Amino acid sequence: MTFLGTAFTEARLLAYVYAYEQASRERRPPSVVNPSLFRCAQPGGRQPQTCAP
């Protein structure tokens, strides 16, 4: 879902998004949606077990 608005409506959009997240309980943290964003680079090319928060 995408929330869009006109210029200078950021505060109102954030309020709508927050209300939607609280009502729907559909929010998933980024580490669940795309775990590859949280892989760490190790010196020497070794892959770590995990470095997700």
Biopython code that builds the backbone (N, CA, C, O; Angstrom):
import numpy as np
from Bio.PDB.StructureBuilder import StructureBuilder

atoms = [
    (1, "MET", "N", (0.846, -1.152, 0.000)),
    (1, "MET", "CA", (0.000, 0.000, 0.000)),
    (1, "MET", "C", (0.900, 1.226, 0.000)),
    (1, "MET", "O", (1.962, 1.223, 0.622)),
    (2, "THR", "N", (0.484, 2.251, -0.683)),
    (2, "THR", "CA", (1.239, 3.487, -0.770)),
    (2, "THR", "C", (0.345, 4.646, -0.349)),
    (2, "THR", "O", (-0.808, 4.746, -0.767)),
    (3, "PHE", "N", (0.890, 5.505, 0.473)),
    (3, "PHE", "CA", (0.185, 6.720, 0.868)),
    (3, "PHE", "C", (0.855, 7.889, 0.168)),
    (3, "PHE", "O", (2.059, 8.098, 0.318)),
    (4, "LEU", "N", (0.091, 8.645, -0.587)),
    (4, "LEU", "CA", (0.614, 9.791, -1.323)),
    (4, "LEU", "C", (-0.157, 11.042, -0.935)),
    (4, "LEU", "O", (-1.312, 10.973, -0.513)),
    (5, "GLY", "N", (0.495, 12.179, -1.083)),
    (5, "GLY", "CA", (-0.173, 13.440, -0.780)),
    (5, "GLY", "C", (0.471, 14.579, -1.539)),
    (5, "GLY", "O", (1.466, 14.398, -2.242)),
    (6, "THR", "N", (-0.100, 15.726, -1.389)),
    (6, "THR", "CA", (0.433, 16.916, -2.044)),
    (6, "THR", "C", (1.545, 17.515, -1.182)),
    (6, "THR", "O", (1.829, 17.033, -0.086)),
    (7, "ALA", "N", (2.154, 18.556, -1.692)),
    (7, "ALA", "CA", (3.256, 19.201, -0.981)),
    (7, "ALA", "C", (2.812, 19.683, 0.402)),
    (7, "ALA", "O", (1.700, 20.181, 0.576)),
    (8, "PHE", "N", (3.694, 19.525, 1.363)),
    (8, "PHE", "CA", (3.505, 20.004, 2.731)),
    (8, "PHE", "C", (2.400, 19.271, 3.494)),
    (8, "PHE", "O", (1.838, 19.832, 4.435)),
    (9, "THR", "N", (2.074, 18.030, 3.112)),
    (9, "THR", "CA", (1.079, 17.245, 3.846)),
    (9, "THR", "C", (1.723, 16.071, 4.571)),
    (9, "THR", "O", (1.043, 15.102, 4.909)),
    (10, "GLU", "N", (3.032, 16.150, 4.811)),
    (10, "GLU", "CA", (3.748, 15.033, 5.420)),
    (10, "GLU", "C", (3.187, 14.683, 6.799)),
    (10, "GLU", "O", (3.025, 13.504, 7.115)),
    (11, "ALA", "N", (2.892, 15.679, 7.613)),
    (11, "ALA", "CA", (2.386, 15.404, 8.963)),
    (11, "ALA", "C", (1.060, 14.655, 8.907)),
    (11, "ALA", "O", (0.846, 13.711, 9.668)),
    (12, "ARG", "N", (0.190, 15.062, 8.029)),
    (12, "ARG", "CA", (-1.103, 14.396, 7.888)),
    (12, "ARG", "C", (-0.918, 12.968, 7.368)),
    (12, "ARG", "O", (-1.573, 12.042, 7.848)),
    (13, "LEU", "N", (-0.022, 12.789, 6.383)),
    (13, "LEU", "CA", (0.241, 11.451, 5.845)),
    (13, "LEU", "C", (0.806, 10.528, 6.915)),
    (13, "LEU", "O", (0.390, 9.374, 7.022)),
    (14, "LEU", "N", (1.748, 11.026, 7.708)),
    (14, "LEU", "CA", (2.303, 10.202, 8.772)),
    (14, "LEU", "C", (1.229, 9.797, 9.779)),
    (14, "LEU", "O", (1.246, 8.676, 10.288)),
    (15, "ALA", "N", (0.314, 10.688, 10.064)),
    (15, "ALA", "CA", (-0.780, 10.364, 10.976)),
    (15, "ALA", "C", (-1.663, 9.274, 10.381)),
    (15, "ALA", "O", (-2.079, 8.362, 11.096)),
    (16, "TYR", "N", (-1.953, 9.352, 9.091)),
    (16, "TYR", "CA", (-2.765, 8.321, 8.428)),
    (16, "TYR", "C", (-2.057, 6.975, 8.435)),
    (16, "TYR", "O", (-2.666, 5.943, 8.716)),
    (17, "VAL", "N", (-0.768, 6.996, 8.123)),
    (17, "VAL", "CA", (0.000, 5.752, 8.071)),
    (17, "VAL", "C", (0.083, 5.123, 9.463)),
    (17, "VAL", "O", (-0.089, 3.913, 9.614)),
    (18, "TYR", "N", (0.340, 5.931, 10.454)),
    (18, "TYR", "CA", (0.423, 5.406, 11.818)),
    (18, "TYR", "C", (-0.920, 4.799, 12.235)),
    (18, "TYR", "O", (-0.955, 3.704, 12.798)),
    (19, "ALA", "N", (-2.005, 5.489, 11.967)),
    (19, "ALA", "CA", (-3.333, 4.968, 12.314)),
    (19, "ALA", "C", (-3.612, 3.658, 11.574)),
    (19, "ALA", "O", (-4.173, 2.726, 12.150)),
    (20, "TYR", "N", (-3.226, 3.589, 10.313)),
    (20, "TYR", "CA", (-3.425, 2.355, 9.543)),
    (20, "TYR", "C", (-2.614, 1.208, 10.140)),
    (20, "TYR", "O", (-3.133, 0.104, 10.309)),
    (21, "GLU", "N", (-1.344, 1.461, 10.459)),
    (21, "GLU", "CA", (-0.500, 0.414, 11.038)),
    (21, "GLU", "C", (-1.069, -0.088, 12.355)),
    (21, "GLU", "O", (-1.072, -1.292, 12.610)),
    (22, "GLN", "N", (-1.546, 0.814, 13.185)),
    (22, "GLN", "CA", (-2.095, 0.407, 14.472)),
    (22, "GLN", "C", (-3.385, -0.392, 14.314)),
    (22, "GLN", "O", (-3.605, -1.359, 15.043)),
    (23, "ALA", "N", (-4.234, -0.001, 13.376)),
    (23, "ALA", "CA", (-5.521, -0.677, 13.185)),
    (23, "ALA", "C", (-5.367, -2.026, 12.489)),
    (23, "ALA", "O", (-6.060, -2.983, 12.835)),
    (24, "SER", "N", (-4.474, -2.110, 11.520)),
    (24, "SER", "CA", (-4.370, -3.335, 10.718)),
    (24, "SER", "C", (-3.453, -4.382, 11.335)),
    (24, "SER", "O", (-3.632, -5.577, 11.101)),
    (25, "ARG", "N", (-2.477, -3.947, 12.116)),
    (25, "ARG", "CA", (-1.479, -4.850, 12.692)),
    (25, "ARG", "C", (-0.772, -5.680, 11.615)),
    (25, "ARG", "O", (-0.374, -6.817, 11.868)),
    (26, "GLU", "N", (-0.618, -5.120, 10.429)),
    (26, "GLU", "CA", (0.018, -5.799, 9.306)),
    (26, "GLU", "C", (1.499, -5.471, 9.161)),
    (26, "GLU", "O", (2.171, -6.054, 8.310)),
    (27, "ARG", "N", (2.019, -4.562, 9.961)),
    (27, "ARG", "CA", (3.409, -4.148, 9.804)),
    (27, "ARG", "C", (4.357, -5.295, 10.108)),
    (27, "ARG", "O", (4.199, -6.006, 11.101)),
    (28, "ARG", "N", (5.351, -5.463, 9.230)),
    (28, "ARG", "CA", (6.426, -6.418, 9.442)),
    (28, "ARG", "C", (7.739, -5.647, 9.376)),
    (28, "ARG", "O", (7.898, -4.775, 8.522)),
    (29, "PRO", "N", (8.678, -5.955, 10.261)),
    (29, "PRO", "CA", (9.948, -5.237, 10.220)),
    (29, "PRO", "C", (10.706, -5.531, 8.931)),
    (29, "PRO", "O", (10.520, -6.597, 8.345)),
    (30, "PRO", "N", (11.551, -4.618, 8.479)),
    (30, "PRO", "CA", (12.304, -4.829, 7.239)),
    (30, "PRO", "C", (13.139, -6.107, 7.250)),
    (30, "PRO", "O", (13.338, -6.720, 6.201)),
    (31, "SER", "N", (13.629, -6.516, 8.418)),
    (31, "SER", "CA", (14.443, -7.728, 8.474)),
    (31, "SER", "C", (13.633, -8.972, 8.144)),
    (31, "SER", "O", (14.210, -9.992, 7.766)),
    (32, "VAL", "N", (12.312, -8.917, 8.276)),
    (32, "VAL", "CA", (11.450, -10.043, 7.910)),
    (32, "VAL", "C", (11.101, -9.970, 6.425)),
    (32, "VAL", "O", (11.070, -10.992, 5.739)),
    (33, "VAL", "N", (10.843, -8.776, 5.938)),
    (33, "VAL", "CA", (10.438, -8.588, 4.545)),
    (33, "VAL", "C", (11.589, -8.892, 3.597)),
    (33, "VAL", "O", (11.403, -9.585, 2.597)),
    (34, "ASN", "N", (12.787, -8.373, 3.906)),
    (34, "ASN", "CA", (13.948, -8.567, 3.037)),
    (34, "ASN", "C", (15.193, -8.774, 3.900)),
    (34, "ASN", "O", (15.927, -7.820, 4.159)),
    (35, "PRO", "N", (15.440, -10.004, 4.346)),
    (35, "PRO", "CA", (16.575, -10.244, 5.238)),
    (35, "PRO", "C", (17.924, -9.950, 4.599)),
    (35, "PRO", "O", (18.902, -9.732, 5.315)),
    (36, "SER", "N", (18.005, -9.939, 3.279)),
    (36, "SER", "CA", (19.297, -9.689, 2.633)),
    (36, "SER", "C", (19.806, -8.275, 2.907)),
    (36, "SER", "O", (20.998, -8.019, 2.743)),
    (37, "LEU", "N", (18.950, -7.363, 3.314)),
    (37, "LEU", "CA", (19.384, -6.013, 3.657)),
    (37, "LEU", "C", (20.239, -5.993, 4.919)),
    (37, "LEU", "O", (20.959, -5.027, 5.169)),
    (38, "PHE", "N", (20.159, -7.054, 5.712)),
    (38, "PHE", "CA", (20.823, -7.069, 7.003)),
    (38, "PHE", "C", (22.022, -8.002, 7.044)),
    (38, "PHE", "O", (22.517, -8.311, 8.128)),
    (39, "ARG", "N", (22.499, -8.456, 5.897)),
    (39, "ARG", "CA", (23.713, -9.271, 5.869)),
    (39, "ARG", "C", (24.920, -8.361, 6.001)),
    (39, "ARG", "O", (24.963, -7.284, 5.407)),
    (40, "CYS", "N", (25.885, -8.789, 6.766)),
    (40, "CYS", "CA", (27.099, -7.989, 6.981)),
    (40, "CYS", "C", (28.210, -8.472, 6.066)),
    (40, "CYS", "O", (28.284, -9.656, 5.737)),
    (41, "ALA", "N", (29.059, -7.565, 5.663)),
    (41, "ALA", "CA", (30.244, -7.921, 4.881)),
    (41, "ALA", "C", (31.384, -8.188, 5.847)),
    (41, "ALA", "O", (31.647, -7.384, 6.742)),
    (42, "GLN", "N", (32.049, -9.295, 5.672)),
    (42, "GLN", "CA", (33.175, -9.671, 6.514)),
    (42, "GLN", "C", (34.464, -9.522, 5.727)),
    (42, "GLN", "O", (34.486, -9.801, 4.529)),
    (43, "PRO", "N", (35.544, -9.085, 6.376)),
    (43, "PRO", "CA", (36.840, -9.046, 5.695)),
    (43, "PRO", "C", (37.243, -10.450, 5.263)),
    (43, "PRO", "O", (37.032, -11.411, 6.002)),
    (44, "GLY", "N", (37.809, -10.572, 4.099)),
    (44, "GLY", "CA", (38.248, -11.869, 3.600)),
    (44, "GLY", "C", (37.147, -12.648, 2.905)),
    (44, "GLY", "O", (37.371, -13.784, 2.487)),
    (45, "GLY", "N", (35.970, -12.067, 2.773)),
    (45, "GLY", "CA", (34.885, -12.716, 2.044)),
    (45, "GLY", "C", (34.121, -13.771, 2.819)),
    (45, "GLY", "O", (33.285, -14.469, 2.245)),
    (46, "ARG", "N", (34.390, -13.903, 4.121)),
    (46, "ARG", "CA", (33.645, -14.887, 4.917)),
    (46, "ARG", "C", (32.222, -14.374, 5.140)),
    (46, "ARG", "O", (32.012, -13.181, 5.357)),
    (47, "GLN", "N", (31.270, -15.266, 5.086)),
    (47, "GLN", "CA", (29.873, -14.912, 5.345)),
    (47, "GLN", "C", (29.572, -15.102, 6.822)),
    (47, "GLN", "O", (29.847, -16.173, 7.363)),
    (48, "PRO", "N", (29.018, -14.104, 7.491)),
    (48, "PRO", "CA", (28.682, -14.251, 8.897)),
    (48, "PRO", "C", (27.437, -15.109, 9.070)),
    (48, "PRO", "O", (26.664, -15.282, 8.128)),
    (49, "GLN", "N", (27.241, -15.641, 10.260)),
    (49, "GLN", "CA", (26.031, -16.388, 10.577)),
    (49, "GLN", "C", (24.816, -15.474, 10.395)),
    (49, "GLN", "O", (23.893, -15.788, 9.644)),
    (50, "THR", "N", (24.835, -14.355, 11.086)),
    (50, "THR", "CA", (23.783, -13.359, 10.971)),
    (50, "THR", "C", (24.265, -12.060, 11.613)),
    (50, "THR", "O", (25.085, -12.087, 12.531)),
    (51, "CYS", "N", (23.781, -10.976, 11.153)),
    (51, "CYS", "CA", (24.076, -9.703, 11.802)),
    (51, "CYS", "C", (22.812, -8.857, 11.833)),
    (51, "CYS", "O", (22.871, -7.642, 12.017)),
    (52, "ALA", "N", (21.669, -9.509, 11.652)),
    (52, "ALA", "CA", (20.400, -8.795, 11.700)),
    (52, "ALA", "C", (20.162, -8.302, 13.108)),
    (52, "ALA", "O", (20.533, -8.973, 14.071)),
    (53, "PRO", "N", (19.550, -7.142, 13.245)),
    (53, "PRO", "CA", (19.275, -6.616, 14.592)),
    (53, "PRO", "C", (18.283, -7.471, 15.328)),
    (53, "PRO", "O", (17.939, -7.172, 16.472)),
]
sb = StructureBuilder()
sb.init_structure("model")
sb.init_model(0)
sb.init_chain("A")
sb.init_seg("    ")
for serial, (resi, resn, name, xyz) in enumerate(atoms, 1):
    if name == "N":
        sb.init_residue(resn, " ", resi, " ")
    sb.init_atom(name, np.array(xyz, "f"), 0.0, 1.0, " ", f" {name:<3s}", serial, name[0])
structure = sb.get_structure()
